[in-house]
Amino acid sequence: GAPNVSTATAVREQHGHDESMHPCAPPDAVVWPQAVGQVQELAALCHRSRVPMVPFGTGTGLEGGVNAVQ
């Protein structure tokens, strides 16, 4: 929950593109886990729910790899 999860449009758009020419494709939510266990739980939840998990680093990629196209 808050403050570790956001569905705000501005946050989603920030995490929905990188430095590539591809248009923004924002995720449904952005999550900031605080511990390894939370990452493990999040990955398991996404797997069970068949929800893609898109890792985001600095957003400097040139391939559009952070775009949440599904």
Secondary structure, DSSP 8 states (H G I E B T S, - for coil): -TTSEE--HHHHHHTS--SSSS-----S-EE---SHHHHHHHHHHHHHHT------SSS--SS-TT----
